[in-house]
Amino acid sequence: MLGAIAAEMERQATWRTWLAARLPETLFARITGVVERNAELVIFTESASWGVRLRYAMPDLQAELERFNPRIARVRVRVLPQRA
C-alpha cells in the first residue's frame, strides 16, 4: 500500500515538473493537482476560468506529451480549488 502511494506521488511530481517547464508561470501556479488515470492525464485548476486557459494551452503541448508518455490518450481539465 505504501509503495503504491509513493509511486503515485512520484508520478504526480514528474507531471508537475513536466508542466512547469512548458506552461507560463501564471498558468502553472493555478494548477492544484495532476493525476494519471489509465490513459488519461487529469489536471486540476483552482477555478473554471483558469481551467479554460489551460484547455486552450494543452493542444500546443500535445506532440510533446505524446513523446513524453505515449500511453496518455486524453487530457482532462477539472476544477479543484486550493484548500485554505
PyMOL Python script that loads the backbone (N, CA, C, O; Angstrom):
from pymol import cmd

cmd.read_pdbstr("""\
ATOM      1  N   MET A   1       0.817  -1.198   0.000  1.00  0.00           N
ATOM      2  CA  MET A   1       0.000   0.000   0.000  1.00  0.00           C
ATOM      3  C   MET A   1       0.860   1.262   0.000  1.00  0.00           C
ATOM      4  O   MET A   1       0.628   2.173  -0.795  1.00  0.00           O
ATOM      5  N   LEU A   2       1.850   1.316   0.887  1.00  0.00           N
ATOM      6  CA  LEU A   2       2.712   2.488   0.927  1.00  0.00           C
ATOM      7  C   LEU A   2       3.516   2.633  -0.354  1.00  0.00           C
ATOM      8  O   LEU A   2       3.800   3.746  -0.795  1.00  0.00           O
ATOM      9  N   GLY A   3       3.882   1.498  -0.950  1.00  0.00           N
ATOM     10  CA  GLY A   3       4.607   1.535  -2.213  1.00  0.00           C
ATOM     11  C   GLY A   3       3.765   2.149  -3.315  1.00  0.00           C
ATOM     12  O   GLY A   3       4.276   2.914  -4.133  1.00  0.00           O
ATOM     13  N   ALA A   4       2.479   1.822  -3.346  1.00  0.00           N
ATOM     14  CA  ALA A   4       1.575   2.379  -4.356  1.00  0.00           C
ATOM     15  C   ALA A   4       1.390   3.883  -4.156  1.00  0.00           C
ATOM     16  O   ALA A   4       1.332   4.644  -5.121  1.00  0.00           O
ATOM     17  N   ILE A   5       1.298   4.296  -2.904  1.00  0.00           N
ATOM     18  CA  ILE A   5       1.151   5.725  -2.603  1.00  0.00           C
ATOM     19  C   ILE A   5       2.415   6.479  -3.013  1.00  0.00           C
ATOM     20  O   ILE A   5       2.337   7.557  -3.603  1.00  0.00           O
ATOM     21  N   ALA A   6       3.560   5.918  -2.702  1.00  0.00           N
ATOM     22  CA  ALA A   6       4.825   6.550  -3.074  1.00  0.00           C
ATOM     23  C   ALA A   6       4.966   6.643  -4.588  1.00  0.00           C
ATOM     24  O   ALA A   6       5.436   7.656  -5.107  1.00  0.00           O
ATOM     25  N   ALA A   7       4.564   5.595  -5.297  1.00  0.00           N
ATOM     26  CA  ALA A   7       4.639   5.602  -6.761  1.00  0.00           C
ATOM     27  C   ALA A   7       3.711   6.675  -7.343  1.00  0.00           C
ATOM     28  O   ALA A   7       4.078   7.364  -8.294  1.00  0.00           O
ATOM     29  N   GLU A   8       2.526   6.813  -6.779  1.00  0.00           N
ATOM     30  CA  GLU A   8       1.586   7.836  -7.248  1.00  0.00           C
ATOM     31  C   GLU A   8       2.131   9.235  -6.986  1.00  0.00           C
ATOM     32  O   GLU A   8       2.014  10.116  -7.838  1.00  0.00           O
ATOM     33  N   MET A   9       2.716   9.442  -5.829  1.00  0.00           N
ATOM     34  CA  MET A   9       3.295  10.750  -5.517  1.00  0.00           C
ATOM     35  C   MET A   9       4.443  11.077  -6.480  1.00  0.00           C
ATOM     36  O   MET A   9       4.607  12.227  -6.889  1.00  0.00           O
ATOM     37  N   GLU A  10       5.219  10.079  -6.832  1.00  0.00           N
ATOM     38  CA  GLU A  10       6.318  10.288  -7.773  1.00  0.00           C
ATOM     39  C   GLU A  10       5.786  10.639  -9.161  1.00  0.00           C
ATOM     40  O   GLU A  10       6.320  11.530  -9.820  1.00  0.00           O
ATOM     41  N   ARG A  11       4.730   9.940  -9.614  1.00  0.00           N
ATOM     42  CA  ARG A  11       4.114  10.254 -10.919  1.00  0.00           C
ATOM     43  C   ARG A  11       3.584  11.684 -10.926  1.00  0.00           C
ATOM     44  O   ARG A  11       3.781  12.417 -11.894  1.00  0.00           O
ATOM     45  N   GLN A  12       2.919  12.075  -9.856  1.00  0.00           N
ATOM     46  CA  GLN A  12       2.388  13.443  -9.778  1.00  0.00           C
ATOM     47  C   GLN A  12       3.516  14.471  -9.815  1.00  0.00           C
ATOM     48  O   GLN A  12       3.399  15.491 -10.493  1.00  0.00           O
ATOM     49  N   ALA A  13       4.593  14.215  -9.104  1.00  0.00           N
ATOM     50  CA  ALA A  13       5.730  15.137  -9.099  1.00  0.00           C
ATOM     51  C   ALA A  13       6.362  15.222 -10.488  1.00  0.00           C
ATOM     52  O   ALA A  13       6.761  16.300 -10.928  1.00  0.00           O
ATOM     53  N   THR A  14       6.449  14.095 -11.167  1.00  0.00           N
ATOM     54  CA  THR A  14       7.007  14.081 -12.529  1.00  0.00           C
ATOM     55  C   THR A  14       6.152  14.921 -13.461  1.00  0.00           C
ATOM     56  O   THR A  14       6.680  15.709 -14.246  1.00  0.00           O
ATOM     57  N   TRP A  15       4.828  14.762 -13.383  1.00  0.00           N
ATOM     58  CA  TRP A  15       3.943  15.547 -14.243  1.00  0.00           C
ATOM     59  C   TRP A  15       4.005  17.028 -13.900  1.00  0.00           C
ATOM     60  O   TRP A  15       3.994  17.868 -14.800  1.00  0.00           O
ATOM     61  N   ARG A  16       4.069  17.361 -12.626  1.00  0.00           N
ATOM     62  CA  ARG A  16       4.163  18.776 -12.230  1.00  0.00           C
ATOM     63  C   ARG A  16       5.448  19.398 -12.771  1.00  0.00           C
ATOM     64  O   ARG A  16       5.434  20.535 -13.244  1.00  0.00           O
ATOM     65  N   THR A  17       6.538  18.675 -12.706  1.00  0.00           N
ATOM     66  CA  THR A  17       7.805  19.170 -13.246  1.00  0.00           C
ATOM     67  C   THR A  17       7.700  19.354 -14.756  1.00  0.00           C
ATOM     68  O   THR A  17       8.149  20.367 -15.292  1.00  0.00           O
ATOM     69  N   TRP A  18       7.119  18.395 -15.430  1.00  0.00           N
ATOM     70  CA  TRP A  18       6.952  18.468 -16.886  1.00  0.00           C
ATOM     71  C   TRP A  18       6.109  19.680 -17.269  1.00  0.00           C
ATOM     72  O   TRP A  18       6.475  20.436 -18.169  1.00  0.00           O
ATOM     73  N   LEU A  19       4.985  19.863 -16.589  1.00  0.00           N
ATOM     74  CA  LEU A  19       4.107  21.004 -16.886  1.00  0.00           C
ATOM     75  C   LEU A  19       4.771  22.335 -16.545  1.00  0.00           C
ATOM     76  O   LEU A  19       4.627  23.306 -17.288  1.00  0.00           O
ATOM     77  N   ALA A  20       5.491  22.389 -15.437  1.00  0.00           N
ATOM     78  CA  ALA A  20       6.151  23.628 -15.019  1.00  0.00           C
ATOM     79  C   ALA A  20       7.157  24.102 -16.066  1.00  0.00           C
ATOM     80  O   ALA A  20       7.347  25.305 -16.246  1.00  0.00           O
ATOM     81  N   ALA A  21       7.793  23.168 -16.748  1.00  0.00           N
ATOM     82  CA  ALA A  21       8.784  23.519 -17.761  1.00  0.00           C
ATOM     83  C   ALA A  21       8.149  23.997 -19.063  1.00  0.00           C
ATOM     84  O   ALA A  21       8.843  24.547 -19.918  1.00  0.00           O
ATOM     85  N   ARG A  22       6.835  23.795 -19.228  1.00  0.00           N
ATOM     86  CA  ARG A  22       6.211  24.084 -20.513  1.00  0.00           C
ATOM     87  C   ARG A  22       5.090  25.121 -20.478  1.00  0.00           C
ATOM     88  O   ARG A  22       4.718  25.671 -21.515  1.00  0.00           O
ATOM     89  N   LEU A  23       4.568  25.381 -19.318  1.00  0.00           N
ATOM     90  CA  LEU A  23       3.469  26.349 -19.203  1.00  0.00           C
ATOM     91  C   LEU A  23       3.982  27.671 -18.646  1.00  0.00           C
ATOM     92  O   LEU A  23       4.966  27.699 -17.907  1.00  0.00           O
ATOM     93  N   PRO A  24       3.317  28.761 -18.999  1.00  0.00           N
ATOM     94  CA  PRO A  24       3.676  30.040 -18.360  1.00  0.00           C
ATOM     95  C   PRO A  24       3.486  29.933 -16.839  1.00  0.00           C
ATOM     96  O   PRO A  24       2.574  29.254 -16.367  1.00  0.00           O
ATOM     97  N   GLU A  25       4.337  30.595 -16.099  1.00  0.00           N
ATOM     98  CA  GLU A  25       4.278  30.532 -14.635  1.00  0.00           C
ATOM     99  C   GLU A  25       2.909  30.941 -14.093  1.00  0.00           C
ATOM    100  O   GLU A  25       2.415  30.344 -13.136  1.00  0.00           O
ATOM    101  N   THR A  26       2.296  31.961 -14.707  1.00  0.00           N
ATOM    102  CA  THR A  26       0.986  32.420 -14.215  1.00  0.00           C
ATOM    103  C   THR A  26      -0.063  31.318 -14.334  1.00  0.00           C
ATOM    104  O   THR A  26      -0.952  31.213 -13.488  1.00  0.00           O
ATOM    105  N   LEU A  27       0.035  30.501 -15.370  1.00  0.00           N
ATOM    106  CA  LEU A  27      -0.918  29.400 -15.552  1.00  0.00           C
ATOM    107  C   LEU A  27      -0.540  28.212 -14.673  1.00  0.00           C
ATOM    108  O   LEU A  27      -1.403  27.628 -14.018  1.00  0.00           O
ATOM    109  N   PHE A  28       0.735  27.852 -14.653  1.00  0.00           N
ATOM    110  CA  PHE A  28       1.160  26.718 -13.834  1.00  0.00           C
ATOM    111  C   PHE A  28       0.838  26.930 -12.357  1.00  0.00           C
ATOM    112  O   PHE A  28       0.494  25.980 -11.655  1.00  0.00           O
ATOM    113  N   ALA A  29       0.947  28.163 -11.887  1.00  0.00           N
ATOM    114  CA  ALA A  29       0.678  28.470 -10.478  1.00  0.00           C
ATOM    115  C   ALA A  29      -0.770  28.186 -10.092  1.00  0.00           C
ATOM    116  O   ALA A  29      -1.076  28.059  -8.907  1.00  0.00           O
ATOM    117  N   ARG A  30      -1.653  28.087 -11.060  1.00  0.00           N
ATOM    118  CA  ARG A  30      -3.077  27.840 -10.797  1.00  0.00           C
ATOM    119  C   ARG A  30      -3.450  26.361 -10.845  1.00  0.00           C
ATOM    120  O   ARG A  30      -4.615  26.008 -10.663  1.00  0.00           O
ATOM    121  N   ILE A  31      -2.475  25.505 -11.087  1.00  0.00           N
ATOM    122  CA  ILE A  31      -2.720  24.060 -11.096  1.00  0.00           C
ATOM    123  C   ILE A  31      -2.692  23.559  -9.663  1.00  0.00           C
ATOM    124  O   ILE A  31      -1.737  23.806  -8.927  1.00  0.00           O
ATOM    125  N   THR A  32      -3.744  22.853  -9.272  1.00  0.00           N
ATOM    126  CA  THR A  32      -3.842  22.360  -7.893  1.00  0.00           C
ATOM    127  C   THR A  32      -3.547  20.867  -7.770  1.00  0.00           C
ATOM    128  O   THR A  32      -3.407  20.352  -6.661  1.00  0.00           O
ATOM    129  N   GLY A  33      -3.453  20.177  -8.894  1.00  0.00           N
ATOM    130  CA  GLY A  33      -3.148  18.750  -8.855  1.00  0.00           C
ATOM    131  C   GLY A  33      -3.037  18.166 -10.236  1.00  0.00           C
ATOM    132  O   GLY A  33      -3.547  18.722 -11.208  1.00  0.00           O
ATOM    133  N   VAL A  34      -2.356  17.023 -10.315  1.00  0.00           N
ATOM    134  CA  VAL A  34      -2.205  16.289 -11.573  1.00  0.00           C
ATOM    135  C   VAL A  34      -2.278  14.808 -11.232  1.00  0.00           C
ATOM    136  O   VAL A  34      -1.574  14.332 -10.342  1.00  0.00           O
ATOM    137  N   VAL A  35      -3.140  14.080 -11.952  1.00  0.00           N
ATOM    138  CA  VAL A  35      -3.301  12.651 -11.701  1.00  0.00           C
ATOM    139  C   VAL A  35      -3.314  11.921 -13.035  1.00  0.00           C
ATOM    140  O   VAL A  35      -4.005  12.322 -13.972  1.00  0.00           O
ATOM    141  N   GLU A  36      -2.546  10.853 -13.105  1.00  0.00           N
ATOM    142  CA  GLU A  36      -2.564   9.985 -14.283  1.00  0.00           C
ATOM    143  C   GLU A  36      -3.491   8.815 -13.980  1.00  0.00           C
ATOM    144  O   GLU A  36      -3.268   8.060 -13.034  1.00  0.00           O
ATOM    145  N   ARG A  37      -4.527   8.676 -14.791  1.00  0.00           N
ATOM    146  CA  ARG A  37      -5.502   7.590 -14.603  1.00  0.00           C
ATOM    147  C   ARG A  37      -5.616   6.818 -15.909  1.00  0.00           C
ATOM    148  O   ARG A  37      -6.146   7.324 -16.898  1.00  0.00           O
ATOM    149  N   ASN A  38      -5.116   5.595 -15.901  1.00  0.00           N
ATOM    150  CA  ASN A  38      -5.132   4.758 -17.100  1.00  0.00           C
ATOM    151  C   ASN A  38      -4.511   5.529 -18.255  1.00  0.00           C
ATOM    152  O   ASN A  38      -3.323   5.849 -18.199  1.00  0.00           O
ATOM    153  N   ALA A  39      -5.267   5.835 -19.290  1.00  0.00           N
ATOM    154  CA  ALA A  39      -4.736   6.538 -20.463  1.00  0.00           C
ATOM    155  C   ALA A  39      -5.072   8.026 -20.427  1.00  0.00           C
ATOM    156  O   ALA A  39      -5.000   8.702 -21.454  1.00  0.00           O
ATOM    157  N   GLU A  40      -5.435   8.537 -19.262  1.00  0.00           N
ATOM    158  CA  GLU A  40      -5.814   9.941 -19.125  1.00  0.00           C
ATOM    159  C   GLU A  40      -4.880  10.683 -18.179  1.00  0.00           C
ATOM    160  O   GLU A  40      -4.388  10.134 -17.193  1.00  0.00           O
ATOM    161  N   LEU A  41      -4.654  11.945 -18.512  1.00  0.00           N
ATOM    162  CA  LEU A  41      -3.975  12.841 -17.600  1.00  0.00           C
ATOM    163  C   LEU A  41      -5.020  13.851 -17.154  1.00  0.00           C
ATOM    164  O   LEU A  41      -5.570  14.584 -17.976  1.00  0.00           O
ATOM    165  N   VAL A  42      -5.295  13.892 -15.858  1.00  0.00           N
ATOM    166  CA  VAL A  42      -6.284  14.819 -15.309  1.00  0.00           C
ATOM    167  C   VAL A  42      -5.519  15.925 -14.593  1.00  0.00           C
ATOM    168  O   VAL A  42      -4.749  15.673 -13.667  1.00  0.00           O
ATOM    169  N   ILE A  43      -5.750  17.161 -15.046  1.00  0.00           N
ATOM    170  CA  ILE A  43      -5.086  18.314 -14.458  1.00  0.00           C
ATOM    171  C   ILE A  43      -6.154  19.157 -13.771  1.00  0.00           C
ATOM    172  O   ILE A  43      -7.151  19.529 -14.390  1.00  0.00           O
ATOM    173  N   PHE A  44      -5.946  19.453 -12.505  1.00  0.00           N
ATOM    174  CA  PHE A  44      -6.901  20.229 -11.725  1.00  0.00           C
ATOM    175  C   PHE A  44      -6.421  21.675 -11.632  1.00  0.00           C
ATOM    176  O   PHE A  44      -5.235  21.935 -11.431  1.00  0.00           O
ATOM    177  N   THR A  45      -7.355  22.606 -11.781  1.00  0.00           N
ATOM    178  CA  THR A  45      -7.043  24.029 -11.634  1.00  0.00           C
ATOM    179  C   THR A  45      -7.910  24.613 -10.529  1.00  0.00           C
ATOM    180  O   THR A  45      -8.907  24.015 -10.123  1.00  0.00           O
ATOM    181  N   GLU A  46      -7.521  25.783 -10.049  1.00  0.00           N
ATOM    182  CA  GLU A  46      -8.221  26.377  -8.910  1.00  0.00           C
ATOM    183  C   GLU A  46      -9.568  26.983  -9.265  1.00  0.00           C
ATOM    184  O   GLU A  46     -10.380  27.213  -8.370  1.00  0.00           O
ATOM    185  N   SER A  47      -9.837  27.251 -10.545  1.00  0.00           N
ATOM    186  CA  SER A  47     -11.130  27.824 -10.926  1.00  0.00           C
ATOM    187  C   SER A  47     -11.450  27.459 -12.375  1.00  0.00           C
ATOM    188  O   SER A  47     -10.574  27.039 -13.131  1.00  0.00           O
ATOM    189  N   ALA A  48     -12.698  27.624 -12.740  1.00  0.00           N
ATOM    190  CA  ALA A  48     -13.129  27.323 -14.102  1.00  0.00           C
ATOM    191  C   ALA A  48     -12.437  28.223 -15.120  1.00  0.00           C
ATOM    192  O   ALA A  48     -12.092  27.767 -16.210  1.00  0.00           O
ATOM    193  N   SER A  49     -12.230  29.484 -14.782  1.00  0.00           N
ATOM    194  CA  SER A  49     -11.589  30.391 -15.735  1.00  0.00           C
ATOM    195  C   SER A  49     -10.147  29.968 -16.019  1.00  0.00           C
ATOM    196  O   SER A  49      -9.697  30.045 -17.162  1.00  0.00           O
ATOM    197  N   TRP A  50      -9.424  29.526 -15.001  1.00  0.00           N
ATOM    198  CA  TRP A  50      -8.072  29.026 -15.240  1.00  0.00           C
ATOM    199  C   TRP A  50      -8.110  27.699 -15.984  1.00  0.00           C
ATOM    200  O   TRP A  50      -7.209  27.398 -16.766  1.00  0.00           O
ATOM    201  N   GLY A  51      -9.140  26.911 -15.745  1.00  0.00           N
ATOM    202  CA  GLY A  51      -9.299  25.660 -16.473  1.00  0.00           C
ATOM    203  C   GLY A  51      -9.465  25.893 -17.966  1.00  0.00           C
ATOM    204  O   GLY A  51      -8.910  25.152 -18.778  1.00  0.00           O
ATOM    205  N   VAL A  52     -10.222  26.911 -18.329  1.00  0.00           N
ATOM    206  CA  VAL A  52     -10.401  27.243 -19.751  1.00  0.00           C
ATOM    207  C   VAL A  52      -9.063  27.643 -20.361  1.00  0.00           C
ATOM    208  O   VAL A  52      -8.735  27.213 -21.467  1.00  0.00           O
ATOM    209  N   ARG A  53      -8.305  28.445 -19.668  1.00  0.00           N
ATOM    210  CA  ARG A  53      -6.991  28.857 -20.179  1.00  0.00           C
ATOM    211  C   ARG A  53      -6.075  27.655 -20.372  1.00  0.00           C
ATOM    212  O   ARG A  53      -5.334  27.577 -21.352  1.00  0.00           O
ATOM    213  N   LEU A  54      -6.133  26.723 -19.432  1.00  0.00           N
ATOM    214  CA  LEU A  54      -5.313  25.519 -19.550  1.00  0.00           C
ATOM    215  C   LEU A  54      -5.769  24.662 -20.721  1.00  0.00           C
ATOM    216  O   LEU A  54      -4.941  24.125 -21.457  1.00  0.00           O
ATOM    217  N   ARG A  55      -7.079  24.530 -20.899  1.00  0.00           N
ATOM    218  CA  ARG A  55      -7.600  23.759 -22.040  1.00  0.00           C
ATOM    219  C   ARG A  55      -7.096  24.322 -23.365  1.00  0.00           C
ATOM    220  O   ARG A  55      -6.777  23.560 -24.278  1.00  0.00           O
ATOM    221  N   TYR A  56      -7.023  25.632 -23.477  1.00  0.00           N
ATOM    222  CA  TYR A  56      -6.522  26.261 -24.696  1.00  0.00           C
ATOM    223  C   TYR A  56      -5.011  26.067 -24.865  1.00  0.00           C
ATOM    224  O   TYR A  56      -4.517  26.024 -25.992  1.00  0.00           O
ATOM    225  N   ALA A  57      -4.287  25.952 -23.773  1.00  0.00           N
ATOM    226  CA  ALA A  57      -2.829  25.799 -23.842  1.00  0.00           C
ATOM    227  C   ALA A  57      -2.406  24.364 -24.166  1.00  0.00           C
ATOM    228  O   ALA A  57      -1.366  24.161 -24.792  1.00  0.00           O
ATOM    229  N   MET A  58      -3.176  23.385 -23.759  1.00  0.00           N
ATOM    230  CA  MET A  58      -2.750  21.995 -23.871  1.00  0.00           C
ATOM    231  C   MET A  58      -2.577  21.492 -25.311  1.00  0.00           C
ATOM    232  O   MET A  58      -1.658  20.706 -25.544  1.00  0.00           O
ATOM    233  N   PRO A  59      -3.391  21.887 -26.280  1.00  0.00           N
ATOM    234  CA  PRO A  59      -3.156  21.380 -27.642  1.00  0.00           C
ATOM    235  C   PRO A  59      -1.757  21.719 -28.176  1.00  0.00           C
ATOM    236  O   PRO A  59      -1.207  20.962 -28.976  1.00  0.00           O
ATOM    237  N   ASP A  60      -1.184  22.832 -27.750  1.00  0.00           N
ATOM    238  CA  ASP A  60       0.169  23.195 -28.176  1.00  0.00           C
ATOM    239  C   ASP A  60       1.214  22.222 -27.626  1.00  0.00           C
ATOM    240  O   ASP A  60       2.313  22.116 -28.171  1.00  0.00           O
ATOM    241  N   LEU A  61       0.879  21.529 -26.570  1.00  0.00           N
ATOM    242  CA  LEU A  61       1.811  20.596 -25.937  1.00  0.00           C
ATOM    243  C   LEU A  61       1.556  19.140 -26.322  1.00  0.00           C
ATOM    244  O   LEU A  61       2.271  18.247 -25.868  1.00  0.00           O
ATOM    245  N   GLN A  62       0.551  18.896 -27.150  1.00  0.00           N
ATOM    246  CA  GLN A  62       0.123  17.529 -27.447  1.00  0.00           C
ATOM    247  C   GLN A  62       1.247  16.653 -28.008  1.00  0.00           C
ATOM    248  O   GLN A  62       1.434  15.528 -27.545  1.00  0.00           O
ATOM    249  N   ALA A  63       1.988  17.142 -28.984  1.00  0.00           N
ATOM    250  CA  ALA A  63       3.055  16.331 -29.580  1.00  0.00           C
ATOM    251  C   ALA A  63       4.129  15.995 -28.547  1.00  0.00           C
ATOM    252  O   ALA A  63       4.611  14.864 -28.490  1.00  0.00           O
ATOM    253  N   GLU A  64       4.501  16.983 -27.733  1.00  0.00           N
ATOM    254  CA  GLU A  64       5.492  16.746 -26.686  1.00  0.00           C
ATOM    255  C   GLU A  64       4.985  15.755 -25.652  1.00  0.00           C
ATOM    256  O   GLU A  64       5.730  14.893 -25.185  1.00  0.00           O
ATOM    257  N   LEU A  65       3.714  15.883 -25.299  1.00  0.00           N
ATOM    258  CA  LEU A  65       3.100  14.986 -24.328  1.00  0.00           C
ATOM    259  C   LEU A  65       3.122  13.552 -24.846  1.00  0.00           C
ATOM    260  O   LEU A  65       3.413  12.625 -24.090  1.00  0.00           O
ATOM    261  N   GLU A  66       2.818  13.365 -26.122  1.00  0.00           N
ATOM    262  CA  GLU A  66       2.812  12.017 -26.712  1.00  0.00           C
ATOM    263  C   GLU A  66       4.212  11.410 -26.717  1.00  0.00           C
ATOM    264  O   GLU A  66       4.365  10.203 -26.528  1.00  0.00           O
ATOM    265  N   ARG A  67       5.238  12.239 -26.933  1.00  0.00           N
ATOM    266  CA  ARG A  67       6.608  11.727 -26.882  1.00  0.00           C
ATOM    267  C   ARG A  67       7.013  11.399 -25.437  1.00  0.00           C
ATOM    268  O   ARG A  67       7.697  10.406 -25.191  1.00  0.00           O
ATOM    269  N   PHE A  68       6.592  12.229 -24.499  1.00  0.00           N
ATOM    270  CA  PHE A  68       6.944  12.028 -23.098  1.00  0.00           C
ATOM    271  C   PHE A  68       6.284  10.780 -22.525  1.00  0.00           C
ATOM    272  O   PHE A  68       6.921  10.000 -21.818  1.00  0.00           O
ATOM    273  N   ASN A  69       5.001  10.598 -22.837  1.00  0.00           N
ATOM    274  CA  ASN A  69       4.271   9.434 -22.331  1.00  0.00           C
ATOM    275  C   ASN A  69       3.230   9.005 -23.365  1.00  0.00           C
ATOM    276  O   ASN A  69       2.101   9.496 -23.346  1.00  0.00           O
ATOM    277  N   PRO A  70       3.599   8.100 -24.260  1.00  0.00           N
ATOM    278  CA  PRO A  70       2.685   7.679 -25.321  1.00  0.00           C
ATOM    279  C   PRO A  70       1.394   7.009 -24.830  1.00  0.00           C
ATOM    280  O   PRO A  70       0.434   6.887 -25.590  1.00  0.00           O
ATOM    281  N   ARG A  71       1.370   6.578 -23.572  1.00  0.00           N
ATOM    282  CA  ARG A  71       0.151   5.930 -23.043  1.00  0.00           C
ATOM    283  C   ARG A  71      -0.983   6.919 -22.835  1.00  0.00           C
ATOM    284  O   ARG A  71      -2.148   6.520 -22.812  1.00  0.00           O
ATOM    285  N   ILE A  72      -0.668   8.204 -22.684  1.00  0.00           N
ATOM    286  CA  ILE A  72      -1.703   9.208 -22.419  1.00  0.00           C
ATOM    287  C   ILE A  72      -2.438   9.525 -23.723  1.00  0.00           C
ATOM    288  O   ILE A  72      -1.869  10.096 -24.654  1.00  0.00           O
ATOM    289  N   ALA A  73      -3.698   9.144 -23.765  1.00  0.00           N
ATOM    290  CA  ALA A  73      -4.515   9.350 -24.967  1.00  0.00           C
ATOM    291  C   ALA A  73      -5.408  10.580 -24.848  1.00  0.00           C
ATOM    292  O   ALA A  73      -5.927  11.077 -25.848  1.00  0.00           O
ATOM    293  N   ARG A  74      -5.585  11.068 -23.624  1.00  0.00           N
ATOM    294  CA  ARG A  74      -6.519  12.168 -23.412  1.00  0.00           C
ATOM    295  C   ARG A  74      -6.091  13.001 -22.207  1.00  0.00           C
ATOM    296  O   ARG A  74      -5.573  12.476 -21.221  1.00  0.00           O
ATOM    297  N   VAL A  75      -6.317  14.307 -22.307  1.00  0.00           N
ATOM    298  CA  VAL A  75      -6.074  15.212 -21.184  1.00  0.00           C
ATOM    299  C   VAL A  75      -7.414  15.807 -20.777  1.00  0.00           C
ATOM    300  O   VAL A  75      -8.160  16.323 -21.609  1.00  0.00           O
ATOM    301  N   ARG A  76      -7.701  15.728 -19.498  1.00  0.00           N
ATOM    302  CA  ARG A  76      -8.910  16.355 -18.951  1.00  0.00           C
ATOM    303  C   ARG A  76      -8.498  17.455 -17.985  1.00  0.00           C
ATOM    304  O   ARG A  76      -7.503  17.338 -17.269  1.00  0.00           O
ATOM    305  N   VAL A  77      -9.273  18.511 -17.980  1.00  0.00           N
ATOM    306  CA  VAL A  77      -9.033  19.603 -17.037  1.00  0.00           C
ATOM    307  C   VAL A  77     -10.253  19.705 -16.135  1.00  0.00           C
ATOM    308  O   VAL A  77     -11.383  19.795 -16.615  1.00  0.00           O
ATOM    309  N   ARG A  78     -10.026  19.692 -14.858  1.00  0.00           N
ATOM    310  CA  ARG A  78     -11.090  19.754 -13.858  1.00  0.00           C
ATOM    311  C   ARG A  78     -10.796  20.879 -12.867  1.00  0.00           C
ATOM    312  O   ARG A  78      -9.668  21.363 -12.766  1.00  0.00           O
ATOM    313  N   VAL A  79     -11.833  21.280 -12.141  1.00  0.00           N
ATOM    314  CA  VAL A  79     -11.671  22.324 -11.128  1.00  0.00           C
ATOM    315  C   VAL A  79     -11.583  21.682  -9.749  1.00  0.00           C
ATOM    316  O   VAL A  79     -12.433  20.876  -9.370  1.00  0.00           O
ATOM    317  N   LEU A  80     -10.550  22.048  -9.010  1.00  0.00           N
ATOM    318  CA  LEU A  80     -10.358  21.615  -7.636  1.00  0.00           C
ATOM    319  C   LEU A  80      -9.683  22.775  -6.905  1.00  0.00           C
ATOM    320  O   LEU A  80      -8.459  22.898  -6.940  1.00  0.00           O
ATOM    321  N   PRO A  81     -10.471  23.625  -6.244  1.00  0.00           N
ATOM    322  CA  PRO A  81      -9.900  24.804  -5.578  1.00  0.00           C
ATOM    323  C   PRO A  81      -8.858  24.416  -4.531  1.00  0.00           C
ATOM    324  O   PRO A  81      -8.906  23.330  -3.954  1.00  0.00           O
ATOM    325  N   GLN A  82      -7.924  25.323  -4.304  1.00  0.00           N
ATOM    326  CA  GLN A  82      -6.915  25.134  -3.255  1.00  0.00           C
ATOM    327  C   GLN A  82      -7.621  25.086  -1.901  1.00  0.00           C
ATOM    328  O   GLN A  82      -8.635  25.751  -1.688  1.00  0.00           O
ATOM    329  N   ARG A  83      -7.077  24.303  -1.014  1.00  0.00           N
ATOM    330  CA  ARG A  83      -7.599  24.293   0.351  1.00  0.00           C
ATOM    331  C   ARG A  83      -7.071  25.515   1.085  1.00  0.00           C
ATOM    332  O   ARG A  83      -5.947  25.963   0.856  1.00  0.00           O
ATOM    333  N   ALA A  84      -7.895  26.038   1.959  1.00  0.00           N
ATOM    334  CA  ALA A  84      -7.473  27.231   2.721  1.00  0.00           C
ATOM    335  C   ALA A  84      -6.459  26.909   3.771  1.00  0.00           C
ATOM    336  O   ALA A  84      -6.010  27.801   4.490  1.00  0.00           O
TER     337      ALA A  84
END
""", "prot")
cmd.dss("prot")
cmd.show_as("cartoon", "prot")
cmd.util.cbc("prot")
cmd.orient("prot")
